[in-house]
Amino acid sequence: MVIGSRTILEGVDLIVKAGELVAVTGPSGSGKTTLMMVLAGLQVPDRGEVRLDGRPMSPGEGAENRVGIVLQNHGLVSILTAAENVSLPLQARRLPAPEVASRTKSALHAVGLDDSSDHLAEELSGGQRQRVGVARALAADPELLIADEPTSELAAEARHQVLRLLREHANQGRIVILASHDQEVVDACDRCLRLLDGRPAPG
């Protein structure tokens, strides 16, 4: 992956099986976020491709319904409530209203935000917004869940809660790939891809 004259990613070959929780780690600027964006289909690599269940990832293949993403900056709509942010992607998929409501309520409960569902995103703390982002991704029940630093703003209890939810999602036969600089989070994963200057690093 080359941006301008700078090589951001090179020589990354990652195969993940259903049911795995995989960490991507490395120092700041190592290419973690770029790799997450490529895996989620939000950036197109100039070489190579991303396949899910053997099929190339592209909007035309319905990838938007197969992939969930937790963005590092949360990616919430500030003037919508927590519940509206979670339900918006479900509504875009034209799911029945009762199912949207049920999934939204269940996801917010799972991340401990029952009492904050009617709060605007801009009224929430950074940690709460992060948990809404996790709830939004989990509510869609994606085959592939990409999470970029999903625990960076969370206190210990909430961090463990989010990790448990990501593990449970993987245990359902899904693929979960998360980027993190937190060694405790990395250690909780099945295996780890370490990046250094955009390339896989040993160890």
Buried (B, 14 or more C-beta within 10 A) or exposed (E): BEEEEEBBBBEBEEEBEEBBBBBBBBEEEBBBBBBBBBBBBEBEBEEEEBEBEEEEBEEEEEBBBBBBBBBBEBBBEEEBBBBBBBBBBBEEEEBEEEEBBBBBBEBBEBBBBEEBBEBBBEEBEEBBBBBBBBBBBBBBBBBBBBBBBBBBBBEEEBBBBBBEBBBBBBEEEBBBBBBBBBEEBBEBBBEBBBBBBBBBEEE
